[in-house]
Amino acid sequence: MKIKIIEVGQLVNEFKDDKIFILFGVEAPPELKDFSVIIDFKRDEIKEYFKVGGMLIINNIEYEIEKVGEVANDNFNKLGHVAVHIGSNESVLPGSIHVKDNSFPTFKENDIIEIIA
């Protein structure tokens, strides 16, 4: 599945040191838009977007999925929302996914994020 970035919140890079970014569909609440990468998300019949061993590909950088929170797929299906933690050793939060350690991505409008389950 390929998803286009519509907008990059002005505070997205504030989480660069923590290696966390948030994806949110266009219906993101206004108070969260500054912290989020807004995506042109369309629901898919798959409903399982994220699974262990799957990939996110952003600007030709691959992020292998290591952990999937119990409601991450459901939240993504409903809202296009997921928090992505890069290289985290913490317990996965219900609406989050953890990917293997890699660099923090650069986000620009009209870039494509590919999700491979």
N, CA, C and O atoms as a GROMACS GRO file, in nm:
protein
  468
    1MET      N    1   0.084  -0.116   0.000
    1MET     CA    2   0.000   0.000   0.000
    1MET      C    3   0.090   0.124   0.000
    1MET      O    4   0.184   0.133   0.078
    2LYS      N    5   0.059   0.218  -0.088
    2LYS     CA    6   0.135   0.342  -0.096
    2LYS      C    7   0.046   0.458  -0.055
    2LYS      O    8  -0.069   0.469  -0.098
    3ILE      N    9   0.101   0.544   0.030
    3ILE     CA   10   0.026   0.656   0.086
    3ILE      C   11   0.104   0.785   0.066
    3ILE      O   12   0.224   0.790   0.092
    4LYS      N   13   0.035   0.888   0.019
    4LYS     CA   14   0.100   1.017  -0.005
    4LYS      C   15   0.094   1.105   0.120
    4LYS      O   16  -0.007   1.111   0.190
    5ILE      N   17   0.205   1.173   0.146
    5ILE     CA   18   0.210   1.271   0.255
    5ILE      C   19   0.146   1.400   0.205
    5ILE      O   20   0.184   1.454   0.102
    6ILE      N   21   0.048   1.448   0.280
    6ILE     CA   22  -0.026   1.570   0.245
    6ILE      C   23   0.034   1.692   0.312
    6ILE      O   24   0.042   1.800   0.254
    7GLU      N   25   0.077   1.673   0.437
    7GLU     CA   26   0.126   1.786   0.516
    7GLU      C   27   0.220   1.733   0.624
    7GLU      O   28   0.203   1.621   0.673
    8VAL      N   29   0.319   1.813   0.658
    8VAL     CA   30   0.412   1.776   0.765
    8VAL      C   31   0.399   1.881   0.874
    8VAL      O   32   0.429   1.998   0.853
    9GLY      N   33   0.355   1.838   0.991
    9GLY     CA   34   0.338   1.930   1.103
    9GLY      C   35   0.470   1.997   1.139
    9GLY      O   36   0.576   1.936   1.131
   10GLN      N   37   0.460   2.123   1.181
   10GLN     CA   38   0.582   2.199   1.208
   10GLN      C   39   0.661   2.148   1.327
   10GLN      O   40   0.777   2.185   1.344
   11LEU      N   41   0.601   2.063   1.409
   11LEU     CA   42   0.672   2.011   1.527
   11LEU      C   43   0.714   1.864   1.513
   11LEU      O   44   0.761   1.804   1.610
   12VAL      N   45   0.698   1.806   1.395
   12VAL     CA   46   0.733   1.665   1.374
   12VAL      C   47   0.879   1.639   1.412
   12VAL      O   48   0.908   1.538   1.476
   13ASN      N   49   0.969   1.726   1.374
   13ASN     CA   50   1.112   1.705   1.402
   13ASN      C   51   1.150   1.724   1.548
   13ASN      O   52   1.263   1.696   1.587
   14GLU      N   53   1.056   1.773   1.630
   14GLU     CA   54   1.082   1.784   1.774
   14GLU      C   55   1.102   1.646   1.837
   14GLU      O   56   1.160   1.635   1.945
   15PHE      N   57   1.053   1.542   1.770
   15PHE     CA   58   1.063   1.406   1.822
   15PHE      C   59   1.178   1.328   1.758
   15PHE      O   60   1.190   1.207   1.777
   16LYS      N   61   1.262   1.399   1.682
   16LYS     CA   62   1.372   1.333   1.611
   16LYS      C   63   1.468   1.263   1.706
   16LYS      O   64   1.508   1.149   1.680
   17ASP      N   65   1.505   1.328   1.816
   17ASP     CA   66   1.597   1.266   1.912
   17ASP      C   67   1.536   1.144   1.979
   17ASP      O   68   1.607   1.049   2.014
   18ASP      N   69   1.404   1.146   1.998
   18ASP     CA   70   1.334   1.032   2.057
   18ASP      C   71   1.303   0.923   1.955
   18ASP      O   72   1.262   0.813   1.990
   19LYS      N   73   1.324   0.956   1.826
   19LYS     CA   74   1.298   0.864   1.715
   19LYS      C   75   1.154   0.813   1.716
   19LYS      O   76   1.127   0.693   1.710
   20ILE      N   77   1.062   0.909   1.723
   20ILE     CA   78   0.919   0.879   1.718
   20ILE      C   79   0.855   0.972   1.615
   20ILE      O   80   0.884   1.091   1.612
   21PHE      N   81   0.768   0.914   1.531
   21PHE     CA   82   0.686   1.000   1.446
   21PHE      C   83   0.544   0.946   1.444
   21PHE      O   84   0.520   0.828   1.468
   22ILE      N   85   0.451   1.036   1.414
   22ILE     CA   86   0.310   1.004   1.418
   22ILE      C   87   0.250   1.024   1.280
   22ILE      O   88   0.264   1.131   1.220
   23LEU      N   89   0.183   0.922   1.230
   23LEU     CA   90   0.107   0.933   1.107
   23LEU      C   91  -0.039   0.954   1.143
   23LEU      O   92  -0.090   0.893   1.237
   24PHE      N   93  -0.106   1.040   1.068
   24PHE     CA   94  -0.248   1.066   1.094
   24PHE      C   95  -0.315   1.099   0.961
   24PHE      O   96  -0.258   1.171   0.878
   25GLY      N   97  -0.435   1.047   0.942
   25GLY     CA   98  -0.514   1.079   0.823
   25GLY      C   99  -0.557   1.226   0.826
   25GLY      O  100  -0.533   1.297   0.923
   26VAL      N  101  -0.620   1.269   0.718
   26VAL     CA  102  -0.658   1.411   0.704
   26VAL      C  103  -0.759   1.456   0.809
   26VAL      O  104  -0.779   1.577   0.827
   27GLU      N  105  -0.822   1.364   0.878
   27GLU     CA  106  -0.919   1.399   0.981
   27GLU      C  107  -0.854   1.417   1.119
   27GLU      O  108  -0.923   1.415   1.221
   28ALA      N  109  -0.723   1.434   1.121
   28ALA     CA  110  -0.652   1.453   1.248
   28ALA      C  111  -0.710   1.574   1.321
   28ALA      O  112  -0.739   1.676   1.259
   29PRO      N  113  -0.726   1.564   1.453
   29PRO     CA  114  -0.771   1.680   1.530
   29PRO      C  115  -0.672   1.795   1.515
   29PRO      O  116  -0.551   1.773   1.510
   30PRO      N  117  -0.721   1.918   1.508
   30PRO     CA  118  -0.633   2.034   1.489
   30PRO      C  119  -0.518   2.041   1.590
   30PRO      O  120  -0.408   2.082   1.555
   31GLU      N  121  -0.544   2.001   1.714
   31GLU     CA  122  -0.441   2.010   1.818
   31GLU      C  123  -0.328   1.908   1.798
   31GLU      O  124  -0.224   1.919   1.862
   32LEU      N  125  -0.348   1.809   1.710
   32LEU     CA  126  -0.244   1.709   1.684
   32LEU      C  127  -0.173   1.728   1.550
   32LEU      O  128  -0.071   1.665   1.524
   33LYS      N  129  -0.226   1.814   1.464
   33LYS     CA  130  -0.169   1.830   1.330
   33LYS      C  131  -0.024   1.878   1.334
   33LYS      O  132   0.057   1.834   1.252
   34ASP      N  133   0.011   1.967   1.426
   34ASP     CA  134   0.148   2.019   1.432
   34ASP      C  135   0.249   1.910   1.464
   34ASP      O  136   0.367   1.922   1.430
   35PHE      N  137   0.204   1.803   1.530
   35PHE     CA  138   0.293   1.695   1.573
   35PHE      C  139   0.292   1.577   1.477
   35PHE      O  140   0.364   1.480   1.498
   36SER      N  141   0.210   1.584   1.372
   36SER     CA  142   0.184   1.467   1.289
   36SER      C  143   0.226   1.484   1.144
   36SER      O  144   0.234   1.595   1.091
   37VAL      N  145   0.252   1.370   1.081
   37VAL     CA  146   0.269   1.363   0.936
   37VAL      C  147   0.130   1.326   0.884
   37VAL      O  148   0.081   1.215   0.908
   38ILE      N  149   0.066   1.419   0.814
   38ILE     CA  150  -0.070   1.399   0.766
   38ILE      C  151  -0.065   1.326   0.631
   38ILE      O  152   0.004   1.368   0.538
   39ILE      N  153  -0.139   1.216   0.625
   39ILE     CA  154  -0.135   1.130   0.506
   39ILE      C  155  -0.271   1.122   0.439
   39ILE      O  156  -0.375   1.137   0.502
   40ASP      N  157  -0.267   1.097   0.309
   40ASP     CA  158  -0.388   1.077   0.230
   40ASP      C  159  -0.424   0.930   0.239
   40ASP      O  160  -0.394   0.851   0.149
   41PHE      N  161  -0.487   0.894   0.349
   41PHE     CA  162  -0.515   0.753   0.379
   41PHE      C  163  -0.654   0.714   0.331
   41PHE      O  164  -0.752   0.784   0.356
   42LYS      N  165  -0.659   0.602   0.262
   42LYS     CA  166  -0.787   0.544   0.220
   42LYS      C  167  -0.794   0.404   0.282
   42LYS      O  168  -0.700   0.324   0.269
   43ARG      N  169  -0.904   0.375   0.347
   43ARG     CA  170  -0.919   0.242   0.408
   43ARG      C  171  -0.901   0.134   0.303
   43ARG      O  172  -0.933   0.151   0.185
   44ASP      N  173  -0.849   0.022   0.349
   44ASP     CA  174  -0.823  -0.091   0.261
   44ASP      C  175  -0.896  -0.212   0.319
   44ASP      O  176  -0.919  -0.220   0.439
   45GLU      N  177  -0.931  -0.303   0.234
   45GLU     CA  178  -0.999  -0.424   0.280
   45GLU      C  179  -0.908  -0.512   0.365
   45GLU      O  180  -0.956  -0.597   0.440
   46ILE      N  181  -0.776  -0.492   0.354
   46ILE     CA  182  -0.681  -0.576   0.425
   46ILE      C  183  -0.702  -0.567   0.576
   46ILE      O  184  -0.715  -0.669   0.644
   47LYS      N  185  -0.706  -0.449   0.627
   47LYS     CA  186  -0.724  -0.418   0.770
   47LYS      C  187  -0.609  -0.463   0.857
   47LYS      O  188  -0.607  -0.431   0.976
   48GLU      N  189  -0.513  -0.536   0.803
   48GLU     CA  190  -0.391  -0.567   0.878
   48GLU      C  191  -0.276  -0.502   0.801
   48GLU      O  192  -0.215  -0.562   0.712
   49TYR      N  193  -0.250  -0.380   0.838
   49TYR     CA  194  -0.149  -0.300   0.770
   49TYR      C  195  -0.010  -0.332   0.823
   49TYR      O  196   0.089  -0.333   0.750
   50PHE      N  197  -0.004  -0.358   0.954
   50PHE     CA  198   0.124  -0.376   1.021
   50PHE      C  199   0.130  -0.515   1.083
   50PHE      O  200   0.038  -0.558   1.152
   51LYS      N  201   0.240  -0.584   1.058
   51LYS     CA  202   0.264  -0.711   1.125
   51LYS      C  203   0.415  -0.727   1.140
   51LYS      O  204   0.493  -0.669   1.064
   52VAL      N  205   0.454  -0.805   1.237
   52VAL     CA  206   0.596  -0.829   1.263
   52VAL      C  207   0.660  -0.886   1.136
   52VAL      O  208   0.609  -0.980   1.076
   53GLY      N  209   0.771  -0.826   1.098
   53GLY     CA  210   0.840  -0.866   0.976
   53GLY      C  211   0.801  -0.784   0.854
   53GLY      O  212   0.867  -0.791   0.751
   54GLY      N  213   0.693  -0.706   0.866
   54GLY     CA  214   0.652  -0.617   0.757
   54GLY      C  215   0.745  -0.497   0.748
   54GLY      O  216   0.841  -0.487   0.825
   55MET      N  217   0.718  -0.407   0.656
   55MET     CA  218   0.806  -0.293   0.632
   55MET      C  219   0.729  -0.164   0.613
   55MET      O  220   0.617  -0.162   0.562
   56LEU      N  221   0.792  -0.056   0.658
   56LEU     CA  222   0.757   0.079   0.615
   56LEU      C  223   0.874   0.124   0.530
   56LEU      O  224   0.989   0.104   0.568
   57ILE      N  225   0.846   0.185   0.417
   57ILE     CA  226   0.953   0.238   0.334
   57ILE      C  227   0.924   0.387   0.314
   57ILE      O  228   0.820   0.426   0.261
   58ILE      N  229   1.020   0.468   0.357
   58ILE     CA  230   1.007   0.613   0.348
   58ILE      C  231   1.134   0.667   0.285
   58ILE      O  232   1.243   0.650   0.340
   59ASN      N  233   1.120   0.732   0.170
   59ASN     CA  234   1.237   0.786   0.098
   59ASN      C  235   1.347   0.683   0.080
   59ASN      O  236   1.465   0.710   0.106
   60ASN      N  237   1.308   0.565   0.037
   60ASN     CA  238   1.401   0.454   0.010
   60ASN      C  239   1.470   0.399   0.134
   60ASN      O  240   1.566   0.323   0.122
   61ILE      N  241   1.426   0.436   0.252
   61ILE     CA  242   1.479   0.379   0.376
   61ILE      C  243   1.377   0.278   0.426
   61ILE      O  244   1.259   0.309   0.440
   62GLU      N  245   1.425   0.156   0.454
   62GLU     CA  246   1.337   0.050   0.501
   62GLU      C  247   1.337   0.044   0.653
   62GLU      O  248   1.442   0.049   0.718
   63TYR      N  249   1.218   0.032   0.708
   63TYR     CA  250   1.199   0.019   0.852
   63TYR      C  251   1.123  -0.112   0.876
   63TYR      O  252   1.003  -0.120   0.849
   64GLU      N  253   1.195  -0.213   0.926
   64GLU     CA  254   1.131  -0.342   0.951
   64GLU      C  255   1.053  -0.337   1.081
   64GLU      O  256   1.103  -0.291   1.184
   65ILE      N  257   0.930  -0.385   1.076
   65ILE     CA  258   0.841  -0.382   1.192
   65ILE      C  259   0.877  -0.495   1.287
   65ILE      O  260   0.883  -0.612   1.249
   66GLU      N  261   0.900  -0.458   1.414
   66GLU     CA  262   0.937  -0.555   1.518
   66GLU      C  263   0.824  -0.585   1.616
   66GLU      O  264   0.812  -0.698   1.664
   67LYS      N  265   0.741  -0.485   1.645
   67LYS     CA  266   0.631  -0.501   1.741
   67LYS      C  267   0.511  -0.423   1.690
   67LYS      O  268   0.526  -0.318   1.629
   68VAL      N  269   0.392  -0.477   1.717
   68VAL     CA  270   0.268  -0.412   1.676
   68VAL      C  271   0.175  -0.406   1.797
   68VAL      O  272   0.141  -0.510   1.853
   69GLY      N  273   0.134  -0.287   1.836
   69GLY     CA  274   0.040  -0.271   1.947
   69GLY      C  275  -0.096  -0.332   1.912
   69GLY      O  276  -0.133  -0.342   1.795
   70GLU      N  277  -0.168  -0.371   2.016
   70GLU     CA  278  -0.292  -0.446   1.997
   70GLU      C  279  -0.401  -0.372   1.922
   70GLU      O  280  -0.488  -0.436   1.863
   71VAL      N  281  -0.401  -0.239   1.920
   71VAL     CA  282  -0.503  -0.164   1.845
   71VAL      C  283  -0.443  -0.082   1.731
   71VAL      O  284  -0.512   0.001   1.672
   72ALA      N  285  -0.315  -0.103   1.700
   72ALA     CA  286  -0.249  -0.023   1.596
   72ALA      C  287  -0.317  -0.039   1.460
   72ALA      O  288  -0.341   0.060   1.392
   73ASN      N  289  -0.348  -0.161   1.421
   73ASN     CA  290  -0.412  -0.182   1.291
   73ASN      C  291  -0.553  -0.126   1.289
   73ASN      O  292  -0.594  -0.066   1.189
   74ASP      N  293  -0.627  -0.143   1.397
   74ASP     CA  294  -0.764  -0.092   1.404
   74ASP      C  295  -0.765   0.062   1.399
   74ASP      O  296  -0.844   0.121   1.327
   75ASN      N  297  -0.676   0.125   1.476
   75ASN     CA  298  -0.668   0.272   1.474
   75ASN      C  299  -0.629   0.323   1.335
   75ASN      O  300  -0.681   0.423   1.287
   76PHE      N  301  -0.536   0.252   1.272
   76PHE     CA  302  -0.493   0.295   1.140
   76PHE      C  303  -0.607   0.279   1.040
   76PHE      O  304  -0.626   0.365   0.954
   77ASN      N  305  -0.682   0.172   1.051
   77ASN     CA  306  -0.794   0.150   0.960
   77ASN      C  307  -0.902   0.257   0.978
   77ASN      O  308  -0.963   0.300   0.880
   78LYS      N  309  -0.925   0.300   1.101
   78LYS     CA  310  -1.031   0.398   1.127
   78LYS      C  311  -0.986   0.541   1.102
   78LYS      O  312  -1.063   0.622   1.049
   79LEU      N  313  -0.861   0.574   1.139
   79LEU     CA  314  -0.817   0.714   1.141
   79LEU      C  315  -0.691   0.742   1.059
   79LEU      O  316  -0.653   0.858   1.043
   80GLY      N  317  -0.627   0.637   1.008
   80GLY     CA  318  -0.497   0.657   0.945
   80GLY      C  319  -0.393   0.697   1.048
   80GLY      O  320  -0.296   0.766   1.015
   81HIS      N  321  -0.412   0.654   1.173
   81HIS     CA  322  -0.327   0.698   1.284
   81HIS      C  323  -0.244   0.584   1.341
   81HIS      O  324  -0.295   0.476   1.372
   82VAL      N  325  -0.113   0.610   1.354
   82VAL     CA  326  -0.024   0.519   1.424
   82VAL      C  327   0.099   0.598   1.469
   82VAL      O  328   0.145   0.687   1.397
   83ALA      N  329   0.151   0.566   1.585
   83ALA     CA  330   0.278   0.622   1.632
   83ALA      C  331   0.386   0.519   1.601
   83ALA      O  332   0.372   0.401   1.632
   84VAL      N  333   0.495   0.566   1.539
   84VAL     CA  334   0.604   0.476   1.499
   84VAL      C  335   0.726   0.508   1.584
   84VAL      O  336   0.775   0.621   1.585
   85HIS      N  337   0.776   0.408   1.656
   85HIS     CA  338   0.894   0.421   1.742
   85HIS      C  339   1.010   0.348   1.673
   85HIS      O  340   0.999   0.230   1.642
   86ILE      N  341   1.118   0.419   1.650
   86ILE     CA  342   1.234   0.363   1.580
   86ILE      C  343   1.337   0.315   1.682
   86ILE      O  344   1.387   0.394   1.762
   87GLY      N  345   1.367   0.186   1.679
   87GLY     CA  346   1.471   0.130   1.765
   87GLY      C  347   1.440   0.132   1.913
   87GLY      O  348   1.531   0.141   1.995
   88SER      N  349   1.314   0.125   1.949
   88SER     CA  350   1.275   0.133   2.089
   88SER      C  351   1.284  -0.005   2.156
   88SER      O  352   1.250  -0.107   2.096
   89ASN      N  353   1.332  -0.005   2.282
   89ASN     CA  354   1.335  -0.127   2.362
   89ASN      C  355   1.220  -0.130   2.464
   89ASN      O  356   1.208  -0.225   2.541
   90GLU      N  357   1.138  -0.026   2.461
   90GLU     CA  358   1.026  -0.017   2.554
   90GLU      C  359   0.914  -0.112   2.512
   90GLU      O  360   0.913  -0.165   2.401
   91SER      N  361   0.819  -0.134   2.603
   91SER     CA  362   0.700  -0.211   2.568
   91SER      C  363   0.621  -0.131   2.465
   91SER      O  364   0.615  -0.008   2.470
   92VAL      N  365   0.560  -0.201   2.372
   92VAL     CA  366   0.484  -0.134   2.268
   92VAL      C  367   0.350  -0.086   2.326
   92VAL      O  368   0.281  -0.161   2.395
   93LEU      N  369   0.316   0.039   2.297
   93LEU     CA  370   0.188   0.094   2.340
   93LEU      C  371   0.079   0.042   2.246
   93LEU      O  372   0.109   0.006   2.132
   94PRO      N  373  -0.047   0.037   2.291
   94PRO     CA  374  -0.153  -0.026   2.211
   94PRO      C  375  -0.168   0.029   2.069
   94PRO      O  376  -0.194  -0.048   1.977
   95GLY      N  377  -0.152   0.160   2.049
   95GLY     CA  378  -0.172   0.220   1.917
   95GLY      C  379  -0.043   0.248   1.842
   95GLY      O  380  -0.041   0.330   1.750
   96SER      N  381   0.064   0.181   1.881
   96SER     CA  382   0.196   0.208   1.823
   96SER      C  383   0.254   0.085   1.755
   96SER      O  384   0.208  -0.027   1.774
   97ILE      N  385   0.357   0.112   1.674
   97ILE     CA  386   0.440   0.004   1.623
   97ILE      C  387   0.586   0.040   1.651
   97ILE      O  388   0.621   0.158   1.661
   98HIS      N  389   0.669  -0.061   1.663
   98HIS     CA  390   0.813  -0.043   1.678
   98HIS      C  391   0.880  -0.100   1.554
   98HIS      O  392   0.847  -0.209   1.507
   99VAL      N  393   0.977  -0.022   1.504
   99VAL     CA  394   1.055  -0.068   1.389
   99VAL      C  395   1.201  -0.076   1.431
   99VAL      O  396   1.244  -0.011   1.526
  100LYS      N  397   1.278  -0.157   1.357
  100LYS     CA  398   1.421  -0.170   1.388
  100LYS      C  399   1.491  -0.036   1.378
  100LYS      O  400   1.448   0.053   1.304
  101ASP      N  401   1.598  -0.023   1.454
  101ASP     CA  402   1.672   0.103   1.459
  101ASP      C  403   1.720   0.144   1.320
  101ASP      O  404   1.774   0.062   1.245
  102ASN      N  405   1.702   0.269   1.289
  102ASN     CA  406   1.744   0.327   1.163
  102ASN      C  407   1.740   0.479   1.183
  102ASN      O  408   1.702   0.526   1.290
  103SER      N  409   1.777   0.554   1.083
  103SER     CA  410   1.775   0.699   1.095
  103SER      C  411   1.632   0.751   1.095
  103SER      O  412   1.541   0.685   1.044
  104PHE      N  413   1.614   0.869   1.152
  104PHE     CA  414   1.483   0.935   1.151
  104PHE      C  415   1.456   0.983   1.008
  104PHE      O  416   1.542   1.048   0.948
  105PRO      N  417   1.339   0.953   0.954
  105PRO     CA  418   1.315   0.991   0.814
  105PRO      C  419   1.296   1.142   0.796
  105PRO      O  420   1.261   1.214   0.889
  106THR      N  421   1.318   1.186   0.674
  106THR     CA  422   1.286   1.322   0.634
  106THR      C  423   1.151   1.316   0.566
  106THR      O  424   1.130   1.234   0.476
  107PHE      N  425   1.059   1.401   0.608
  107PHE     CA  426   0.925   1.402   0.551
  107PHE      C  427   0.904   1.529   0.471
  107PHE      O  428   0.938   1.639   0.516
  108LYS      N  429   0.846   1.514   0.351
  108LYS     CA  430   0.810   1.628   0.268
  108LYS      C  431   0.673   1.603   0.206
  108LYS      O  432   0.636   1.488   0.181
  109GLU      N  433   0.599   1.710   0.183
  109GLU     CA  434   0.472   1.697   0.116
  109GLU      C  435   0.491   1.626  -0.017
  109GLU      O  436   0.590   1.647  -0.087
  110ASN      N  437   0.396   1.541  -0.050
  110ASN     CA  438   0.390   1.462  -0.174
  110ASN      C  439   0.487   1.343  -0.176
  110ASN      O  440   0.488   1.268  -0.273
  111ASP      N  441   0.567   1.323  -0.072
  111ASP     CA  442   0.646   1.201  -0.063
  111ASP      C  443   0.551   1.083  -0.043
  111ASP      O  444   0.436   1.100  -0.004
  112ILE      N  445   0.601   0.964  -0.070
  112ILE     CA  446   0.521   0.842  -0.058
  112ILE      C  447   0.577   0.756   0.056
  112ILE      O  448   0.698   0.737   0.069
  113ILE      N  449   0.485   0.705   0.137
  113ILE     CA  450   0.517   0.606   0.239
  113ILE      C  451   0.458   0.473   0.191
  113ILE      O  452   0.339   0.465   0.158
  114GLU      N  453   0.541   0.372   0.186
  114GLU     CA  454   0.493   0.241   0.144
  114GLU      C  455   0.485   0.151   0.266
  114GLU      O  456   0.577   0.145   0.347
  115ILE      N  457   0.373   0.081   0.277
  115ILE     CA  458   0.352  -0.016   0.386
  115ILE      C  459   0.342  -0.153   0.323
  115ILE      O  460   0.259  -0.178   0.236
  116ILE      N  461   0.430  -0.244   0.368
  116ILE     CA  462   0.429  -0.381   0.320
  116ILE      C  463   0.404  -0.472   0.439
  116ILE      O  464   0.489  -0.485   0.527
  117ALA      N  465   0.286  -0.534   0.443
  117ALA     CA  466   0.249  -0.620   0.554
  117ALA      C  467   0.308  -0.759   0.538
  117ALA      O  468   0.287  -0.846   0.622
   0.00000   0.00000   0.00000
